[in-house]
């Protein structure tokens, strides 16, 4: 899907599956490839997007990164934690 369409589908899923305490659940889109754009769009239209704080190696400033990255090393760990 194009990033804006992916973000809209993610928003609709968040609204369809409400969190029992908070109205809107936290959503995470993989940030690899064009996922960064989808996360930025989702943040604009939905608001509750999974993020992490990281230190930028160049500026030494803490920055907020939306979504999650999947690498060869993290892929195995992510799949092992899935419940099917």
C-alpha positions in Angstrom: 0.0 0.0 0.0 1.1 3.6 -0.4 2.2 5.1 2.9 -0.9 7.3 3.3 -3.2 4.3 2.6 -1.3 2.1 5.1 -1.5 4.8 7.7 -5.3 5.1 7.2 -5.8 1.3 7.5 -3.7 1.3 10.7 -5.9 4.2 12.1 -9.0 2.3 11.2 -7.7 -0.9 13.0 -6.9 1.2 16.0 -10.5 2.5 16.1 -11.9 -0.9 15.5 -10.0 -2.6 18.4 -10.3 0.0 21.2 -8.0 -0.4 24.3 -10.0 -1.2 27.4 -8.6 1.7 29.4 -7.4 4.2 26.7 -9.8 4.8 23.8 -7.1 4.5 21.1 -4.5 1.7 21.3 -0.8 2.3 20.5 0.0 1.4 16.9 3.4 0.4 15.5 4.3 0.3 11.8 7.6 -1.1 10.7 9.8 2.0 9.9 11.9 0.3 7.2 11.5 1.6 3.7 8.5 3.9 3.3 7.2 2.9 6.8 8.8 6.1 8.1 6.4 8.2 5.9 3.4 6.0 7.0 4.3 6.5 10.7 4.5 10.3 10.2 1.1 10.3 8.5 -0.4 8.0 11.1 1.0 10.4 13.8 -0.9 13.2 12.1 -4.2 11.5 11.7 -4.3 9.2 14.7 -1.7 10.3 17.3 -0.9 7.2 19.2 2.2 5.8 17.4 4.8 3.6 19.0 8.1 5.4 19.4 11.5 5.1 20.9 14.0 7.8 22.1 17.4 7.5 20.5 20.5 9.6 20.6 21.5 11.0 17.2 25.2 10.1 16.7 26.0 13.3 14.8 24.2 15.9 17.0 24.3 14.0 20.3 20.7 15.1 20.8 17.9 12.8 21.8 15.3 12.3 19.0 12.0 10.4 18.9 11.8 7.7 16.3 8.3 6.5 15.3 7.6 2.9 14.4 10.1 0.0 14.8 13.1 -1.2 12.7 13.4 -4.8 11.6 16.9 -6.0 10.9 18.2 -9.5 10.3 19.1 -9.9 14.0 15.8 -8.5 15.3 13.6 -10.4 12.9 14.3 -13.8 14.6 13.7 -12.3 18.0 10.4 -10.6 16.9 9.1 -13.8 15.3 9.9 -15.8 18.4 7.8 -13.5 20.6 4.7 -13.8 18.3 1.7 -15.7 19.5 0.0 -17.5 16.7 
